[in-house]
């Protein structure tokens, strides 16, 4: 199954190779410098994404703990725990209290 393309797949100045350069020594050093900068940029981006992932996972754990404590307060009440896709049709649900 093909992956859906997003804005992350758009080629930018960093990801598009430069014009054909002669293979003299200066061009090789310039290309090495560009590649080193691109590598540093990508490493910083990975670190940002990892920190964001950790924050999201921490928030999910907090939400699960809150849900569990609320379930213990009202054990007779059942709540649908799965989140439905917005593409699915709306369903009615009656809560008696």
Secondary structure, DSSP 8 states (H G I E B T S, - for coil): ------GGGS--TTTS-------SHHHHHHHHHHHHHHHHHHHHHHHHHHHHHHHHHHHHHHHHHHHHHHHHH-TT-----S---TTS---------
